Each structure stands twice: as C-alpha cells, then as structure tokens.
Amino acid sequence: MIRSTVWRAVSLAAAVAVTTLAAVPAAHAGTYAKTKHPIVLVHGFIGFDNILGIQYFYDIPNKLRDEGATVYIASVNPSQTTEFRGEELVQQMKQWAAKDGVTKFNLIGHSHGGPTVRYAAGTVPAMVASVSTVAGTHFGSKVADDILAGTTPGGGFDQTATAGLKLIAWLSGNKTTSDADLLTALKALSTPGAAAFNAKFPVGAPTTTCGTGPERASINGNSMRWYSFSGTSVKTNGWDISDAILAETAKYFGTEPNDGLVSRCSSHWGRVVKDNYTWNHLDEINQVLGTIGTNSPDPVSFYKQHANRLKWAGL
C-alpha cells in the first residue's frame, strides 16, 4: 500500500503540472511585501519550479510581486540528496547575483526545500539574509523511513517511480533530469539521513526536543534570521484529490501531529513562528490549485505576511 500511495503521489504531481493553464499575473498593487533582499522560493520532494506556466507555489510568486517583492523561483532536482539540490540552488543564487547585482537573498523552502535552503546558508552564508522553512523535513519523515524499510533497491516499483520523477524534472526544464532517483531522495528524507545532514549543518537547530531554535544565528560571522512554520491537518477539503493520498501517508505517524508527510516536531528549525496551521502538506504551497479548506487561512496571504515580517526586520 505504501508503494502504491507514493506512485499515486508522483502521478498526481505530474498530472497537475501538465494539464492546467497558467494564471495571468495581476498588476502591481503595493509595497507590503517589498523586502530589502529578494525572496527565493525552493520546492520540495517531487516538486518543480514551473511546468507549463503552473507554479509549485501556486499563485504565490505573482501575489508577492504584486506587493513589491522581487521573487526568484529555484529549479532543483525533485528527487536527489539535500547536498545535490543545495548545490544547484547555490549556483542559481550566484547567477542571479551576477545578473541582477543582488548581494543577499531571503530563502524560503518547503518540505525537502527546508534542508536545501539550510545547505545554501551553510555554504554561502554571506549571500543569505534569512532562512525560512515551511514543513521542512529537518528531522526526517516517517513516511520515508517506512518506504525504505519495505522497498528493494532496483525493484520494478523503484524504476517506475523514478521514471515519473524524471518526467517532472524534464517538464520543468531542470538540467539534472537524468540524476533524479527515488531511493536516493528517500534516504536523504529518512530519519538517519536527516541526522547525518544536521550534523554537518547544525546552525538554527532547536535547543530542546521538539522545541524552538534561535531567531538570529550566524555562520562564519554572517548573521541571518531563521524561521519555521508548518501545518498539522490532513483532510482539509473534500474536493481536493490529494487529501486522500495524504490521509494514507498520515497513518504512519500514528497519533503524532503531522501534515500527511512531515510531523510537527520535524518541521522545527530556528524560531518556530507557528506549527499547527490547519493545512496539509500541499495546502502549505496553495496546492492542488488553491483547493484549501474553507476554514483554513489563505496560504497566499501567509507568504505575503511573512514577507512583510522580513521587510520590517530590515531584510
């Protein structure tokens, strides 16, 4: 059942990405989200930057730009190690800096994008003003642990799922399509994989189990802000086809609060601003196509509010 659940998730991501038309950006409206440094949005596992005009962070970049923000969208491998994805991000940051004269960035990563932006902060700290993570897989995911426990490397399922991941990478224009690999990513997202990564990049870690970390922390003398957020709901909208999949993966957490793929405690890094939004793992990025629970907060407004927080912090 675990294998079929993950394959449905891969298929769903590809189907959503290739069958929907792009939204037209609205006219510029204000300066509410006009941060000093540009914002970089970094997608997670089985993610993409933009496929046929559809953004992983659905309608979020456009709305941030409407409120004055400069926004870059990273294109990193959907299924690779944190270090592999992080190095891709670093190279893109350097290209943007050279092209546009940018000196620092505000990094925001969802899911596996959380550790990915931490890699960039640890590797090129002089280029990072802040690190924000939404449902970051900082301490791994029990879903990855369970899949690895029941998956044989090189099996038919692994090959088929990897092919789906490579399709997503190819459609999004990612230049490392051939390197997408399911088991490689799952190992990075597992509890042991996360622990190994955290040992190399510890800055911002919670000071107690399931606690909060520092809001300000420096790497090599470069001070930056650290924030984390997450949801703890699973079934939020009966019309959202992804809820059924997340309801299955949520079972592997037992009674532990989670968003379907990441537990509340695993998402903690830096200052924990809020860790119990009524969102599941896809609601956090306004997917699928904005079908959020009726009584849940608007994810687009959330990102604008966080940009405003960064703005008032002088970032």
GUZANU-47400 format. One record per residue (C-alpha): residue in three letters; chain; z, y, x. Coordinates in nm, 3 decimals, m for minus. Example, Ala and Ser with C-alpha at 12.3 -4.5 7.8 and 13.67 -1.06 7.14 Angstrom:
+-------+---------+---------+---------+---------+
| timar | drenkol |      zz |      yy |      xx |
+-------+---------+---------+---------+---------+
|   ALA |       A |   0.780 |  m0.450 |   1.230 |
|   SER |       A |   0.714 |  m0.106 |   1.367 |
+-------+---------+---------+---------+---------+
END
This chain:
+-------+---------+---------+---------+---------+
| timar | drenkol |      zz |      yy |      xx |
+-------+---------+---------+---------+---------+
|   MET |       A |   0.000 |   0.000 |   0.000 |
|   ILE |       A |   0.074 |   0.235 |   0.290 |
|   ARG |       A |  m0.274 |   0.181 |   0.432 |
|   SER |       A |  m0.448 |   0.246 |   0.102 |
|   THR |       A |  m0.235 |   0.557 |   0.046 |
|   VAL |       A |  m0.334 |   0.708 |   0.380 |
|   TRP |       A |  m0.701 |   0.622 |   0.329 |
|   ARG |       A |  m0.693 |   0.791 |  m0.013 |
|   ALA |       A |  m0.545 |   1.097 |   0.155 |
|   VAL |       A |  m0.825 |   1.101 |   0.414 |
|   SER |       A |  m1.087 |   1.057 |   0.143 |
|   LEU |       A |  m0.930 |   1.330 |  m0.070 |
|   ALA |       A |  m0.931 |   1.579 |   0.217 |
|   ALA |       A |  m1.297 |   1.511 |   0.288 |
|   ALA |       A |  m1.397 |   1.523 |  m0.079 |
|   VAL |       A |  m1.220 |   1.852 |  m0.147 |
|   ALA |       A |  m1.370 |   2.004 |   0.162 |
|   VAL |       A |  m1.732 |   1.916 |   0.085 |
|   THR |       A |  m1.759 |   1.964 |  m0.290 |
|   THR |       A |  m1.614 |   2.308 |  m0.364 |
|   LEU |       A |  m1.779 |   2.652 |  m0.342 |
|   ALA |       A |  m1.631 |   2.933 |  m0.134 |
|   ALA |       A |  m1.437 |   3.222 |  m0.280 |
|   VAL |       A |  m1.559 |   3.577 |  m0.223 |
|   PRO |       A |  m1.307 |   3.793 |  m0.030 |
|   ALA |       A |  m1.162 |   4.087 |  m0.219 |
|   ALA |       A |  m1.185 |   4.443 |  m0.095 |
|   HIS |       A |  m0.919 |   4.573 |   0.145 |
|   ALA |       A |  m0.617 |   4.683 |  m0.056 |
|   GLY |       A |  m0.332 |   4.796 |   0.170 |
|   THR |       A |  m0.116 |   4.760 |   0.480 |
|   TYR |       A |   0.165 |   4.536 |   0.353 |
|   ALA |       A |   0.069 |   4.253 |   0.593 |
|   LYS |       A |  m0.060 |   4.470 |   0.879 |
|   THR |       A |   0.124 |   4.319 |   1.174 |
|   LYS |       A |   0.108 |   4.470 |   1.523 |
|   HIS |       A |  m0.035 |   4.147 |   1.662 |
|   PRO |       A |  m0.297 |   3.925 |   1.492 |
|   ILE |       A |  m0.194 |   3.619 |   1.293 |
|   VAL |       A |  m0.329 |   3.276 |   1.385 |
|   LEU |       A |  m0.323 |   3.002 |   1.119 |
|   VAL |       A |  m0.317 |   2.645 |   1.255 |
|   HIS |       A |  m0.383 |   2.343 |   1.034 |
|   GLY |       A |  m0.210 |   2.007 |   1.042 |
|   PHE |       A |  m0.299 |   1.637 |   1.044 |
|   ILE |       A |  m0.623 |   1.553 |   0.862 |
|   GLY |       A |  m0.676 |   1.927 |   0.845 |
|   PHE |       A |  m0.964 |   2.162 |   0.908 |
|   ASP |       A |  m1.019 |   2.531 |   0.953 |
|   ASN |       A |  m1.309 |   2.586 |   0.716 |
|   ILE |       A |  m1.555 |   2.342 |   0.558 |
|   LEU |       A |  m1.849 |   2.485 |   0.366 |
|   GLY |       A |  m1.652 |   2.804 |   0.307 |
|   ILE |       A |  m1.334 |   2.630 |   0.188 |
|   GLN |       A |  m1.028 |   2.711 |   0.394 |
|   TYR |       A |  m0.743 |   2.471 |   0.467 |
|   PHE |       A |  m0.505 |   2.762 |   0.399 |
|   TYR |       A |  m0.674 |   2.813 |   0.063 |
|   ASP |       A |  m0.736 |   3.182 |  m0.015 |
|   ILE |       A |  m0.458 |   3.283 |   0.225 |
|   PRO |       A |  m0.656 |   3.440 |   0.513 |
|   ASN |       A |  m0.855 |   3.661 |   0.275 |
|   LYS |       A |  m0.545 |   3.785 |   0.096 |
|   LEU |       A |  m0.370 |   3.859 |   0.426 |
|   ARG |       A |  m0.672 |   4.058 |   0.539 |
|   ASP |       A |  m0.673 |   4.244 |   0.208 |
|   GLU |       A |  m0.326 |   4.368 |   0.305 |
|   GLY |       A |  m0.429 |   4.481 |   0.652 |
|   ALA |       A |  m0.365 |   4.173 |   0.866 |
|   THR |       A |  m0.600 |   4.060 |   1.140 |
|   VAL |       A |  m0.627 |   3.684 |   1.096 |
|   TYR |       A |  m0.775 |   3.415 |   1.317 |
|   ILE |       A |  m0.813 |   3.056 |   1.197 |
|   ALA |       A |  m0.781 |   2.789 |   1.464 |
|   SER |       A |  m1.009 |   2.488 |   1.477 |
|   VAL |       A |  m0.824 |   2.197 |   1.635 |
|   ASN |       A |  m0.875 |   1.824 |   1.619 |
|   PRO |       A |  m0.749 |   1.677 |   1.287 |
|   SER |       A |  m0.616 |   1.362 |   1.448 |
|   GLN |       A |  m0.502 |   1.382 |   1.808 |
|   THR |       A |  m0.192 |   1.435 |   2.022 |
|   THR |       A |   0.004 |   1.757 |   1.995 |
|   GLU |       A |  m0.090 |   1.841 |   2.352 |
|   PHE |       A |  m0.462 |   1.785 |   2.287 |
|   ARG |       A |  m0.454 |   2.007 |   1.978 |
|   GLY |       A |  m0.234 |   2.262 |   2.152 |
|   GLU |       A |  m0.470 |   2.297 |   2.444 |
|   GLU |       A |  m0.758 |   2.357 |   2.203 |
|   LEU |       A |  m0.552 |   2.632 |   2.043 |
|   VAL |       A |  m0.469 |   2.789 |   2.379 |
|   GLN |       A |  m0.836 |   2.803 |   2.478 |
|   GLN |       A |  m0.927 |   2.968 |   2.147 |
|   MET |       A |  m0.648 |   3.224 |   2.193 |
|   LYS |       A |  m0.787 |   3.310 |   2.536 |
|   GLN |       A |  m1.136 |   3.350 |   2.391 |
|   TRP |       A |  m1.012 |   3.578 |   2.111 |
|   ALA |       A |  m0.810 |   3.781 |   2.360 |
|   ALA |       A |  m1.111 |   3.829 |   2.586 |
|   LYS |       A |  m1.344 |   3.911 |   2.300 |
|   ASP |       A |  m1.121 |   4.146 |   2.100 |
|   GLY |       A |  m0.875 |   4.279 |   2.356 |
|   VAL |       A |  m0.577 |   4.107 |   2.195 |
|   THR |       A |  m0.263 |   4.070 |   2.407 |
|   LYS |       A |  m0.033 |   3.867 |   2.180 |
|   PHE |       A |  m0.054 |   3.655 |   1.867 |
|   ASN |       A |   0.174 |   3.560 |   1.575 |
|   LEU |       A |   0.125 |   3.184 |   1.543 |
|   ILE |       A |   0.175 |   3.008 |   1.209 |
|   GLY |       A |   0.136 |   2.629 |   1.197 |
|   HIS |       A |   0.154 |   2.389 |   0.903 |
|   SER |       A |   0.262 |   2.025 |   0.941 |
|   HIS |       A |   0.134 |   1.899 |   1.280 |
|   GLY |       A |   0.031 |   2.260 |   1.334 |
|   GLY |       A |   0.403 |   2.333 |   1.384 |
|   PRO |       A |   0.442 |   2.144 |   1.712 |
|   THR |       A |   0.088 |   2.254 |   1.802 |
|   VAL |       A |   0.184 |   2.623 |   1.800 |
|   ARG |       A |   0.501 |   2.540 |   1.993 |
|   TYR |       A |   0.280 |   2.389 |   2.264 |
|   ALA |       A |   0.086 |   2.715 |   2.286 |
|   ALA |       A |   0.410 |   2.916 |   2.304 |
|   GLY |       A |   0.536 |   2.698 |   2.585 |
|   THR |       A |   0.206 |   2.701 |   2.773 |
|   VAL |       A |   0.103 |   3.068 |   2.744 |
|   PRO |       A |   0.426 |   3.242 |   2.639 |
|   ALA |       A |   0.301 |   3.585 |   2.744 |
|   MET |       A |   0.039 |   3.559 |   2.468 |
|   VAL |       A |   0.282 |   3.475 |   2.185 |
|   ALA |       A |   0.483 |   3.726 |   1.982 |
|   SER |       A |   0.620 |   3.481 |   1.724 |
|   VAL |       A |   0.615 |   3.115 |   1.623 |
|   SER |       A |   0.639 |   3.026 |   1.255 |
|   THR |       A |   0.615 |   2.675 |   1.117 |
|   VAL |       A |   0.569 |   2.553 |   0.761 |
|   ALA |       A |   0.680 |   2.192 |   0.708 |
|   GLY |       A |   0.645 |   2.136 |   1.080 |
|   THR |       A |   0.675 |   1.775 |   1.197 |
|   HIS |       A |   0.927 |   1.873 |   1.463 |
|   PHE |       A |   1.130 |   1.554 |   1.446 |
|   GLY |       A |   0.852 |   1.327 |   1.329 |
|   SER |       A |   0.771 |   1.176 |   0.991 |
|   LYS |       A |   0.896 |   0.851 |   0.842 |
|   VAL |       A |   0.551 |   0.806 |   0.692 |
|   ALA |       A |   0.401 |   0.787 |   1.042 |
|   ASP |       A |   0.682 |   0.553 |   1.152 |
|   ASP |       A |   0.619 |   0.313 |   0.865 |
|   ILE |       A |   0.241 |   0.312 |   0.905 |
|   LEU |       A |   0.271 |   0.238 |   1.275 |
|   ALA |       A |   0.511 |  m0.046 |   1.203 |
|   GLY |       A |   0.256 |  m0.214 |   0.978 |
|   THR |       A |  m0.074 |  m0.126 |   1.146 |
|   THR |       A |  m0.253 |  m0.331 |   1.410 |
|   PRO |       A |  m0.437 |  m0.116 |   1.666 |
|   GLY |       A |  m0.811 |  m0.167 |   1.646 |
|   GLY |       A |  m0.799 |  m0.317 |   1.297 |
|   GLY |       A |  m1.057 |  m0.251 |   1.027 |
|   PHE |       A |  m0.835 |  m0.003 |   0.846 |
|   ASP |       A |  m0.780 |   0.200 |   1.161 |
|   GLN |       A |  m1.152 |   0.216 |   1.232 |
|   THR |       A |  m1.240 |   0.316 |   0.876 |
|   ALA |       A |  m0.971 |   0.585 |   0.854 |
|   THR |       A |  m1.068 |   0.720 |   1.195 |
|   ALA |       A |  m1.429 |   0.745 |   1.076 |
|   GLY |       A |  m1.309 |   0.959 |   0.784 |
|   LEU |       A |  m1.115 |   1.183 |   1.020 |
|   LYS |       A |  m1.421 |   1.225 |   1.241 |
|   LEU |       A |  m1.621 |   1.325 |   0.933 |
|   ILE |       A |  m1.371 |   1.602 |   0.861 |
|   ALA |       A |  m1.386 |   1.720 |   1.222 |
|   TRP |       A |  m1.767 |   1.716 |   1.221 |
|   LEU |       A |  m1.796 |   1.903 |   0.891 |
|   SER |       A |  m1.557 |   2.169 |   1.017 |
|   GLY |       A |  m1.758 |   2.216 |   1.336 |
|   ASN |       A |  m1.478 |   2.101 |   1.567 |
|   LYS |       A |  m1.630 |   2.028 |   1.907 |
|   THR |       A |  m1.400 |   1.734 |   1.983 |
|   THR |       A |  m1.514 |   1.520 |   1.689 |
|   SER |       A |  m1.551 |   1.204 |   1.897 |
|   ASP |       A |  m1.187 |   1.226 |   2.006 |
|   ALA |       A |  m1.036 |   1.203 |   1.655 |
|   ASP |       A |  m0.823 |   0.890 |   1.634 |
|   LEU |       A |  m0.577 |   0.786 |   1.363 |
|   LEU |       A |  m0.330 |   0.588 |   1.569 |
|   THR |       A |  m0.316 |   0.849 |   1.844 |
|   ALA |       A |  m0.216 |   1.112 |   1.588 |
|   LEU |       A |   0.036 |   0.886 |   1.414 |
|   LYS |       A |   0.210 |   0.815 |   1.743 |
|   ALA |       A |   0.242 |   1.190 |   1.804 |
|   LEU |       A |   0.376 |   1.235 |   1.449 |
|   SER |       A |   0.626 |   0.949 |   1.478 |
|   THR |       A |   0.996 |   0.997 |   1.547 |
|   PRO |       A |   0.969 |   0.872 |   1.910 |
|   GLY |       A |   0.654 |   1.080 |   1.967 |
|   ALA |       A |   0.822 |   1.394 |   1.838 |
|   ALA |       A |   1.130 |   1.330 |   2.053 |
|   ALA |       A |   0.916 |   1.299 |   2.365 |
|   PHE |       A |   0.737 |   1.624 |   2.283 |
|   ASN |       A |   1.063 |   1.807 |   2.209 |
|   ALA |       A |   1.198 |   1.708 |   2.549 |
|   LYS |       A |   0.908 |   1.897 |   2.708 |
|   PHE |       A |   0.912 |   2.193 |   2.467 |
|   PRO |       A |   1.275 |   2.244 |   2.355 |
|   VAL |       A |   1.287 |   2.621 |   2.300 |
|   GLY |       A |   1.380 |   2.711 |   1.943 |
|   ALA |       A |   1.539 |   2.376 |   1.861 |
|   PRO |       A |   1.824 |   2.360 |   1.606 |
|   THR |       A |   2.165 |   2.375 |   1.771 |
|   THR |       A |   2.309 |   2.114 |   1.532 |
|   THR |       A |   2.165 |   1.817 |   1.346 |
|   CYS |       A |   1.959 |   1.948 |   1.056 |
|   GLY |       A |   2.082 |   2.295 |   1.144 |
|   THR |       A |   1.913 |   2.616 |   1.241 |
|   GLY |       A |   1.788 |   2.739 |   1.575 |
|   PRO |       A |   1.768 |   3.087 |   1.726 |
|   GLU |       A |   1.557 |   3.361 |   1.572 |
|   ARG |       A |   1.498 |   3.506 |   1.918 |
|   ALA |       A |   1.435 |   3.288 |   2.220 |
|   SER |       A |   1.247 |   3.342 |   2.546 |
|   ILE |       A |   1.016 |   3.129 |   2.756 |
|   ASN |       A |   0.973 |   3.237 |   3.118 |
|   GLY |       A |   1.112 |   3.578 |   3.034 |
|   ASN |       A |   0.882 |   3.627 |   2.735 |
|   SER |       A |   1.086 |   3.693 |   2.420 |
|   MET |       A |   0.949 |   3.575 |   2.087 |
|   ARG |       A |   1.069 |   3.521 |   1.730 |
|   TRP |       A |   1.099 |   3.172 |   1.580 |
|   TYR |       A |   1.092 |   3.090 |   1.206 |
|   SER |       A |   1.059 |   2.779 |   0.991 |
|   PHE |       A |   1.004 |   2.709 |   0.621 |
|   SER |       A |   0.943 |   2.400 |   0.406 |
|   GLY |       A |   0.934 |   2.255 |   0.056 |
|   THR |       A |   1.131 |   1.968 |  m0.097 |
|   SER |       A |   0.933 |   1.885 |  m0.410 |
|   VAL |       A |   0.666 |   1.621 |  m0.459 |
|   LYS |       A |   0.519 |   1.611 |  m0.810 |
|   THR |       A |   0.468 |   1.977 |  m0.895 |
|   ASN |       A |   0.154 |   1.987 |  m1.108 |
|   GLY |       A |   0.021 |   1.706 |  m1.326 |
|   TRP |       A |  m0.334 |   1.836 |  m1.282 |
|   ASP |       A |  m0.315 |   1.818 |  m0.903 |
|   ILE |       A |  m0.476 |   1.491 |  m0.792 |
|   SER |       A |  m0.289 |   1.497 |  m0.461 |
|   ASP |       A |   0.054 |   1.473 |  m0.625 |
|   ALA |       A |   0.011 |   1.102 |  m0.697 |
|   ILE |       A |  m0.060 |   1.030 |  m0.331 |
|   LEU |       A |   0.237 |   1.233 |  m0.212 |
|   ALA |       A |   0.459 |   1.061 |  m0.468 |
|   GLU |       A |   0.381 |   0.731 |  m0.292 |
|   THR |       A |   0.444 |   0.858 |   0.060 |
|   ALA |       A |   0.765 |   1.030 |  m0.054 |
|   LYS |       A |   0.914 |   0.687 |  m0.131 |
|   TYR |       A |   0.953 |   0.617 |   0.241 |
|   PHE |       A |   1.215 |   0.891 |   0.271 |
|   GLY |       A |   1.448 |   0.730 |   0.018 |
|   THR |       A |   1.692 |   0.994 |  m0.107 |
|   GLU |       A |   1.625 |   1.234 |   0.181 |
|   PRO |       A |   1.474 |   1.564 |   0.057 |
|   ASN |       A |   1.108 |   1.589 |   0.154 |
|   ASP |       A |   0.771 |   1.734 |   0.055 |
|   GLY |       A |   0.591 |   1.400 |   0.045 |
|   LEU |       A |   0.515 |   1.383 |   0.417 |
|   VAL |       A |   0.784 |   1.578 |   0.604 |
|   SER |       A |   1.160 |   1.574 |   0.550 |
|   ARG |       A |   1.360 |   1.892 |   0.508 |
|   CYS |       A |   1.553 |   1.837 |   0.830 |
|   SER |       A |   1.243 |   1.754 |   1.033 |
|   SER |       A |   1.095 |   2.091 |   0.942 |
|   HIS |       A |   1.378 |   2.290 |   1.103 |
|   TRP |       A |   1.292 |   2.495 |   1.412 |
|   GLY |       A |   1.406 |   2.842 |   1.506 |
|   ARG |       A |   1.560 |   3.044 |   1.225 |
|   VAL |       A |   1.539 |   2.837 |   0.907 |
|   VAL |       A |   1.449 |   3.102 |   0.651 |
|   LYS |       A |   1.417 |   2.863 |   0.354 |
|   ASP |       A |   1.378 |   2.486 |   0.346 |
|   ASN |       A |   1.372 |   2.398 |  m0.024 |
|   TYR |       A |   1.076 |   2.570 |  m0.184 |
|   THR |       A |   0.953 |   2.386 |  m0.495 |
|   TRP |       A |   0.638 |   2.284 |  m0.310 |
|   ASN |       A |   0.496 |   1.959 |  m0.182 |
|   HIS |       A |   0.309 |   1.926 |   0.146 |
|   LEU |       A |  m0.019 |   2.060 |   0.010 |
|   ASP |       A |   0.134 |   2.330 |  m0.211 |
|   GLU |       A |   0.258 |   2.485 |   0.114 |
|   ILE |       A |  m0.101 |   2.576 |   0.200 |
|   ASN |       A |  m0.208 |   2.652 |  m0.159 |
|   GLN |       A |  m0.397 |   2.325 |  m0.195 |
|   VAL |       A |  m0.553 |   2.147 |  m0.370 |
|   LEU |       A |  m0.749 |   2.465 |  m0.454 |
|   GLY |       A |  m0.444 |   2.652 |  m0.577 |
|   THR |       A |  m0.315 |   2.396 |  m0.829 |
|   ILE |       A |   0.050 |   2.484 |  m0.772 |
|   GLY |       A |   0.337 |   2.404 |  m1.008 |
|   THR |       A |   0.377 |   2.652 |  m1.292 |
|   ASN |       A |   0.732 |   2.747 |  m1.194 |
|   SER |       A |   0.675 |   2.737 |  m0.817 |
|   PRO |       A |   0.642 |   3.050 |  m0.603 |
|   ASP |       A |   0.292 |   3.162 |  m0.513 |
|   PRO |       A |   0.207 |   3.036 |  m0.161 |
|   VAL |       A |  m0.032 |   3.327 |  m0.104 |
|   SER |       A |   0.249 |   3.573 |  m0.175 |
|   PHE |       A |   0.474 |   3.375 |   0.060 |
|   TYR |       A |   0.236 |   3.421 |   0.354 |
|   LYS |       A |   0.198 |   3.790 |   0.277 |
|   GLN |       A |   0.576 |   3.829 |   0.262 |
|   HIS |       A |   0.617 |   3.655 |   0.594 |
|   ALA |       A |   0.351 |   3.878 |   0.748 |
|   ASN |       A |   0.549 |   4.174 |   0.618 |
|   ARG |       A |   0.863 |   4.027 |   0.781 |
|   LEU |       A |   0.675 |   4.011 |   1.112 |
|   LYS |       A |   0.548 |   4.365 |   1.060 |
|   TRP |       A |   0.899 |   4.505 |   1.018 |
|   ALA |       A |   1.015 |   4.311 |   1.321 |
|   GLY |       A |   0.757 |   4.508 |   1.521 |
|   LEU |       A |   0.537 |   4.207 |   1.571 |
+-------+---------+---------+---------+---------+
END
